[in-house]
Amino acid sequence: MKLQSQNKIDASFSMASMTDLIFLLLVFFMLTSSFVTPSGLPVNLPSSIASTIEVQKVSVTVTKDLQYFVNDKKVTKNTLESELKRNLSGQSGVVVLHIDKSVPTEELVYVAGIATSLKAKVTIATKPK
């Protein structure tokens, strides 16, 4: 007596679900890659061997002629602390410094000192070698 199963197993593989998954991953990476926006001000950044991407909440830019910008808004040296305090309120304090490489170190220390006194994490933006 020969017994046969009534249910046949289909060995073919459907690629429709795989293409849907790849398409969703592509859309996800395209959307999330646009969240990291560099500063739009013309600053000649110093280069470094190790450069990491930091999600910037607050950006401070110092140009070679010592003009100060907080999130692309021009401020004076005297109002820098109050503007940083206003921008850091209610956020996790991450300040990214975009400082021209011809700016004296004293200005870098001044801005970093203000951000540190406001209990913010300070990161210096560089370009990779």
mmCIF file of the C-alpha atoms, coordinates in Angstrom:
data_MODEL
# 
_entry.id   MODEL 
# 
loop_
_atom_site.group_PDB 
_atom_site.id 
_atom_site.type_symbol 
_atom_site.label_atom_id 
_atom_site.label_alt_id 
_atom_site.label_comp_id 
_atom_site.label_asym_id 
_atom_site.label_entity_id 
_atom_site.label_seq_id 
_atom_site.pdbx_PDB_ins_code 
_atom_site.Cartn_x 
_atom_site.Cartn_y 
_atom_site.Cartn_z 
_atom_site.occupancy 
_atom_site.B_iso_or_equiv 
_atom_site.pdbx_formal_charge 
_atom_site.auth_seq_id 
_atom_site.auth_comp_id 
_atom_site.auth_asym_id 
_atom_site.auth_atom_id 
_atom_site.pdbx_PDB_model_num 
ATOM 1   C CA . MET A 1 1   ? 0.000  0.000  0.000  1.00 0.00 ? 1   MET A CA 1 
ATOM 2   C CA . LYS A 1 2   ? 1.398  3.314  -1.135 1.00 0.00 ? 2   LYS A CA 1 
ATOM 3   C CA . LEU A 1 3   ? 0.689  6.340  1.082  1.00 0.00 ? 3   LEU A CA 1 
ATOM 4   C CA . GLN A 1 4   ? 1.069  9.809  -0.390 1.00 0.00 ? 4   GLN A CA 1 
ATOM 5   C CA . SER A 1 5   ? 0.667  13.134 1.262  1.00 0.00 ? 5   SER A CA 1 
ATOM 6   C CA . GLN A 1 6   ? -2.121 15.338 0.031  1.00 0.00 ? 6   GLN A CA 1 
ATOM 7   C CA . ASN A 1 7   ? -0.158 18.538 0.796  1.00 0.00 ? 7   ASN A CA 1 
ATOM 8   C CA . LYS A 1 8   ? 2.666  19.360 -1.568 1.00 0.00 ? 8   LYS A CA 1 
ATOM 9   C CA . ILE A 1 9   ? 5.456  21.669 -0.368 1.00 0.00 ? 9   ILE A CA 1 
ATOM 10  C CA . ASP A 1 10  ? 6.424  24.352 -2.848 1.00 0.00 ? 10  ASP A CA 1 
ATOM 11  C CA . ALA A 1 11  ? 10.191 24.848 -2.880 1.00 0.00 ? 11  ALA A CA 1 
ATOM 12  C CA . SER A 1 12  ? 10.159 28.195 -4.718 1.00 0.00 ? 12  SER A CA 1 
ATOM 13  C CA . PHE A 1 13  ? 11.111 31.403 -2.905 1.00 0.00 ? 13  PHE A CA 1 
ATOM 14  C CA . SER A 1 14  ? 9.190  34.641 -3.359 1.00 0.00 ? 14  SER A CA 1 
ATOM 15  C CA . MET A 1 15  ? 11.419 37.710 -3.723 1.00 0.00 ? 15  MET A CA 1 
ATOM 16  C CA . ALA A 1 16  ? 8.547  40.192 -3.221 1.00 0.00 ? 16  ALA A CA 1 
ATOM 17  C CA . SER A 1 17  ? 8.987  40.445 0.532  1.00 0.00 ? 17  SER A CA 1 
ATOM 18  C CA . MET A 1 18  ? 12.776 40.784 0.164  1.00 0.00 ? 18  MET A CA 1 
ATOM 19  C CA . THR A 1 19  ? 12.457 43.690 -2.289 1.00 0.00 ? 19  THR A CA 1 
ATOM 20  C CA . ASP A 1 20  ? 9.977  45.400 0.039  1.00 0.00 ? 20  ASP A CA 1 
ATOM 21  C CA . LEU A 1 21  ? 12.433 45.082 2.889  1.00 0.00 ? 21  LEU A CA 1 
ATOM 22  C CA . ILE A 1 22  ? 15.328 46.474 0.830  1.00 0.00 ? 22  ILE A CA 1 
ATOM 23  C CA . PHE A 1 23  ? 13.166 49.384 -0.331 1.00 0.00 ? 23  PHE A CA 1 
ATOM 24  C CA . LEU A 1 24  ? 12.191 50.246 3.256  1.00 0.00 ? 24  LEU A CA 1 
ATOM 25  C CA . LEU A 1 25  ? 15.827 50.140 4.372  1.00 0.00 ? 25  LEU A CA 1 
ATOM 26  C CA . LEU A 1 26  ? 16.817 52.390 1.483  1.00 0.00 ? 26  LEU A CA 1 
ATOM 27  C CA . VAL A 1 27  ? 14.142 54.938 2.385  1.00 0.00 ? 27  VAL A CA 1 
ATOM 28  C CA . PHE A 1 28  ? 15.150 54.810 6.063  1.00 0.00 ? 28  PHE A CA 1 
ATOM 29  C CA . PHE A 1 29  ? 18.833 55.478 5.344  1.00 0.00 ? 29  PHE A CA 1 
ATOM 30  C CA . MET A 1 30  ? 18.031 58.258 2.873  1.00 0.00 ? 30  MET A CA 1 
ATOM 31  C CA . LEU A 1 31  ? 15.860 60.040 5.431  1.00 0.00 ? 31  LEU A CA 1 
ATOM 32  C CA . THR A 1 32  ? 18.231 59.685 8.359  1.00 0.00 ? 32  THR A CA 1 
ATOM 33  C CA . SER A 1 33  ? 21.302 60.753 6.399  1.00 0.00 ? 33  SER A CA 1 
ATOM 34  C CA . SER A 1 34  ? 19.889 64.240 5.884  1.00 0.00 ? 34  SER A CA 1 
ATOM 35  C CA . PHE A 1 35  ? 19.647 64.885 9.654  1.00 0.00 ? 35  PHE A CA 1 
ATOM 36  C CA . VAL A 1 36  ? 23.371 65.611 9.974  1.00 0.00 ? 36  VAL A CA 1 
ATOM 37  C CA . THR A 1 37  ? 23.788 69.118 8.582  1.00 0.00 ? 37  THR A CA 1 
ATOM 38  C CA . PRO A 1 38  ? 27.154 70.836 8.590  1.00 0.00 ? 38  PRO A CA 1 
ATOM 39  C CA . SER A 1 39  ? 27.520 74.515 9.315  1.00 0.00 ? 39  SER A CA 1 
ATOM 40  C CA . GLY A 1 40  ? 26.861 76.667 6.273  1.00 0.00 ? 40  GLY A CA 1 
ATOM 41  C CA . LEU A 1 41  ? 29.370 79.370 7.157  1.00 0.00 ? 41  LEU A CA 1 
ATOM 42  C CA . PRO A 1 42  ? 32.682 79.567 5.275  1.00 0.00 ? 42  PRO A CA 1 
ATOM 43  C CA . VAL A 1 43  ? 35.232 78.379 7.822  1.00 0.00 ? 43  VAL A CA 1 
ATOM 44  C CA . ASN A 1 44  ? 38.559 76.728 7.051  1.00 0.00 ? 44  ASN A CA 1 
ATOM 45  C CA . LEU A 1 45  ? 38.501 73.890 9.597  1.00 0.00 ? 45  LEU A CA 1 
ATOM 46  C CA . PRO A 1 46  ? 41.701 72.284 10.858 1.00 0.00 ? 46  PRO A CA 1 
ATOM 47  C CA . SER A 1 47  ? 42.327 68.689 9.806  1.00 0.00 ? 47  SER A CA 1 
ATOM 48  C CA . SER A 1 48  ? 42.706 65.680 12.078 1.00 0.00 ? 48  SER A CA 1 
ATOM 49  C CA . ILE A 1 49  ? 43.394 61.978 11.715 1.00 0.00 ? 49  ILE A CA 1 
ATOM 50  C CA . ALA A 1 50  ? 40.283 60.831 13.586 1.00 0.00 ? 50  ALA A CA 1 
ATOM 51  C CA . SER A 1 51  ? 37.099 62.660 12.737 1.00 0.00 ? 51  SER A CA 1 
ATOM 52  C CA . THR A 1 52  ? 33.693 61.586 14.050 1.00 0.00 ? 52  THR A CA 1 
ATOM 53  C CA . ILE A 1 53  ? 30.251 62.861 13.166 1.00 0.00 ? 53  ILE A CA 1 
ATOM 54  C CA . GLU A 1 54  ? 28.413 64.406 16.075 1.00 0.00 ? 54  GLU A CA 1 
ATOM 55  C CA . VAL A 1 55  ? 24.744 65.317 15.959 1.00 0.00 ? 55  VAL A CA 1 
ATOM 56  C CA . GLN A 1 56  ? 24.870 69.016 16.576 1.00 0.00 ? 56  GLN A CA 1 
ATOM 57  C CA . LYS A 1 57  ? 22.262 70.670 18.716 1.00 0.00 ? 57  LYS A CA 1 
ATOM 58  C CA . VAL A 1 58  ? 24.068 73.991 19.000 1.00 0.00 ? 58  VAL A CA 1 
ATOM 59  C CA . SER A 1 59  ? 26.737 75.141 16.591 1.00 0.00 ? 59  SER A CA 1 
ATOM 60  C CA . VAL A 1 60  ? 29.184 77.932 17.422 1.00 0.00 ? 60  VAL A CA 1 
ATOM 61  C CA . THR A 1 61  ? 31.238 79.318 14.543 1.00 0.00 ? 61  THR A CA 1 
ATOM 62  C CA . VAL A 1 62  ? 34.188 81.687 14.822 1.00 0.00 ? 62  VAL A CA 1 
ATOM 63  C CA . THR A 1 63  ? 35.438 83.051 11.499 1.00 0.00 ? 63  THR A CA 1 
ATOM 64  C CA . LYS A 1 64  ? 38.981 84.187 10.740 1.00 0.00 ? 64  LYS A CA 1 
ATOM 65  C CA . ASP A 1 65  ? 38.003 87.844 11.303 1.00 0.00 ? 65  ASP A CA 1 
ATOM 66  C CA . LEU A 1 66  ? 36.665 86.883 14.792 1.00 0.00 ? 66  LEU A CA 1 
ATOM 67  C CA . GLN A 1 67  ? 32.956 87.051 14.059 1.00 0.00 ? 67  GLN A CA 1 
ATOM 68  C CA . TYR A 1 68  ? 30.829 84.823 16.285 1.00 0.00 ? 68  TYR A CA 1 
ATOM 69  C CA . PHE A 1 69  ? 27.781 82.868 15.103 1.00 0.00 ? 69  PHE A CA 1 
ATOM 70  C CA . VAL A 1 70  ? 25.446 80.673 17.148 1.00 0.00 ? 70  VAL A CA 1 
ATOM 71  C CA . ASN A 1 71  ? 23.415 78.392 14.861 1.00 0.00 ? 71  ASN A CA 1 
ATOM 72  C CA . ASP A 1 72  ? 24.179 80.692 11.887 1.00 0.00 ? 72  ASP A CA 1 
ATOM 73  C CA . LYS A 1 73  ? 22.936 83.759 13.824 1.00 0.00 ? 73  LYS A CA 1 
ATOM 74  C CA . LYS A 1 74  ? 25.547 86.484 14.256 1.00 0.00 ? 74  LYS A CA 1 
ATOM 75  C CA . VAL A 1 75  ? 26.228 87.468 17.869 1.00 0.00 ? 75  VAL A CA 1 
ATOM 76  C CA . THR A 1 76  ? 28.819 89.600 19.609 1.00 0.00 ? 76  THR A CA 1 
ATOM 77  C CA . LYS A 1 77  ? 31.447 88.251 21.979 1.00 0.00 ? 77  LYS A CA 1 
ATOM 78  C CA . ASN A 1 78  ? 29.609 89.847 24.913 1.00 0.00 ? 78  ASN A CA 1 
ATOM 79  C CA . THR A 1 79  ? 26.233 88.240 24.069 1.00 0.00 ? 79  THR A CA 1 
ATOM 80  C CA . LEU A 1 80  ? 27.686 84.819 23.253 1.00 0.00 ? 80  LEU A CA 1 
ATOM 81  C CA . GLU A 1 81  ? 27.054 83.370 26.716 1.00 0.00 ? 81  GLU A CA 1 
ATOM 82  C CA . SER A 1 82  ? 23.428 84.481 26.907 1.00 0.00 ? 82  SER A CA 1 
ATOM 83  C CA . GLU A 1 83  ? 22.730 83.192 23.380 1.00 0.00 ? 83  GLU A CA 1 
ATOM 84  C CA . LEU A 1 84  ? 24.302 79.821 24.210 1.00 0.00 ? 84  LEU A CA 1 
ATOM 85  C CA . LYS A 1 85  ? 22.291 79.632 27.431 1.00 0.00 ? 85  LYS A CA 1 
ATOM 86  C CA . ARG A 1 86  ? 19.089 80.327 25.508 1.00 0.00 ? 86  ARG A CA 1 
ATOM 87  C CA . ASN A 1 87  ? 19.858 77.670 22.862 1.00 0.00 ? 87  ASN A CA 1 
ATOM 88  C CA . LEU A 1 88  ? 20.916 75.025 25.383 1.00 0.00 ? 88  LEU A CA 1 
ATOM 89  C CA . SER A 1 89  ? 17.854 75.336 27.610 1.00 0.00 ? 89  SER A CA 1 
ATOM 90  C CA . GLY A 1 90  ? 15.870 72.109 27.696 1.00 0.00 ? 90  GLY A CA 1 
ATOM 91  C CA . GLN A 1 91  ? 18.254 70.144 25.463 1.00 0.00 ? 91  GLN A CA 1 
ATOM 92  C CA . SER A 1 92  ? 21.036 67.692 26.022 1.00 0.00 ? 92  SER A CA 1 
ATOM 93  C CA . GLY A 1 93  ? 23.984 70.045 25.909 1.00 0.00 ? 93  GLY A CA 1 
ATOM 94  C CA . VAL A 1 94  ? 26.109 69.316 22.857 1.00 0.00 ? 94  VAL A CA 1 
ATOM 95  C CA . VAL A 1 95  ? 28.004 72.271 21.415 1.00 0.00 ? 95  VAL A CA 1 
ATOM 96  C CA . VAL A 1 96  ? 29.949 71.790 18.174 1.00 0.00 ? 96  VAL A CA 1 
ATOM 97  C CA . LEU A 1 97  ? 32.675 74.383 17.632 1.00 0.00 ? 97  LEU A CA 1 
ATOM 98  C CA . HIS A 1 98  ? 33.410 75.348 14.029 1.00 0.00 ? 98  HIS A CA 1 
ATOM 99  C CA . ILE A 1 99  ? 36.523 77.451 14.459 1.00 0.00 ? 99  ILE A CA 1 
ATOM 100 C CA . ASP A 1 100 ? 38.736 78.636 11.613 1.00 0.00 ? 100 ASP A CA 1 
ATOM 101 C CA . LYS A 1 101 ? 42.263 77.274 11.866 1.00 0.00 ? 101 LYS A CA 1 
ATOM 102 C CA . SER A 1 102 ? 43.750 80.791 11.751 1.00 0.00 ? 102 SER A CA 1 
ATOM 103 C CA . VAL A 1 103 ? 41.831 81.875 14.873 1.00 0.00 ? 103 VAL A CA 1 
ATOM 104 C CA . PRO A 1 104 ? 44.033 82.126 17.993 1.00 0.00 ? 104 PRO A CA 1 
ATOM 105 C CA . THR A 1 105 ? 43.683 79.332 20.534 1.00 0.00 ? 105 THR A CA 1 
ATOM 106 C CA . GLU A 1 106 ? 42.629 81.905 23.133 1.00 0.00 ? 106 GLU A CA 1 
ATOM 107 C CA . GLU A 1 107 ? 39.282 82.342 21.325 1.00 0.00 ? 107 GLU A CA 1 
ATOM 108 C CA . LEU A 1 108 ? 38.755 78.573 21.201 1.00 0.00 ? 108 LEU A CA 1 
ATOM 109 C CA . VAL A 1 109 ? 39.385 78.306 24.936 1.00 0.00 ? 109 VAL A CA 1 
ATOM 110 C CA . TYR A 1 110 ? 37.064 81.265 25.597 1.00 0.00 ? 110 TYR A CA 1 
ATOM 111 C CA . VAL A 1 111 ? 34.127 79.711 23.721 1.00 0.00 ? 111 VAL A CA 1 
ATOM 112 C CA . ALA A 1 112 ? 34.787 76.216 25.106 1.00 0.00 ? 112 ALA A CA 1 
ATOM 113 C CA . GLY A 1 113 ? 34.953 77.662 28.625 1.00 0.00 ? 113 GLY A CA 1 
ATOM 114 C CA . ILE A 1 114 ? 31.549 79.297 28.242 1.00 0.00 ? 114 ILE A CA 1 
ATOM 115 C CA . ALA A 1 115 ? 30.007 76.070 26.941 1.00 0.00 ? 115 ALA A CA 1 
ATOM 116 C CA . THR A 1 116 ? 31.613 74.020 29.711 1.00 0.00 ? 116 THR A CA 1 
ATOM 117 C CA . SER A 1 117 ? 30.366 76.427 32.378 1.00 0.00 ? 117 SER A CA 1 
ATOM 118 C CA . LEU A 1 118 ? 26.854 75.819 31.009 1.00 0.00 ? 118 LEU A CA 1 
ATOM 119 C CA . LYS A 1 119 ? 27.442 72.055 31.530 1.00 0.00 ? 119 LYS A CA 1 
ATOM 120 C CA . ALA A 1 120 ? 27.511 71.290 27.812 1.00 0.00 ? 120 ALA A CA 1 
ATOM 121 C CA . LYS A 1 121 ? 29.584 68.688 26.005 1.00 0.00 ? 121 LYS A CA 1 
ATOM 122 C CA . VAL A 1 122 ? 32.058 70.457 23.715 1.00 0.00 ? 122 VAL A CA 1 
ATOM 123 C CA . THR A 1 123 ? 33.175 69.002 20.381 1.00 0.00 ? 123 THR A CA 1 
ATOM 124 C CA . ILE A 1 124 ? 35.560 70.628 17.898 1.00 0.00 ? 124 ILE A CA 1 
ATOM 125 C CA . ALA A 1 125 ? 34.627 70.201 14.240 1.00 0.00 ? 125 ALA A CA 1 
ATOM 126 C CA . THR A 1 126 ? 37.494 69.122 11.983 1.00 0.00 ? 126 THR A CA 1 
ATOM 127 C CA . LYS A 1 127 ? 37.870 67.885 8.450  1.00 0.00 ? 127 LYS A CA 1 
ATOM 128 C CA . PRO A 1 128 ? 39.416 64.445 7.911  1.00 0.00 ? 128 PRO A CA 1 
ATOM 129 C CA . LYS A 1 129 ? 42.901 64.159 6.407  1.00 0.00 ? 129 LYS A CA 1 
# 
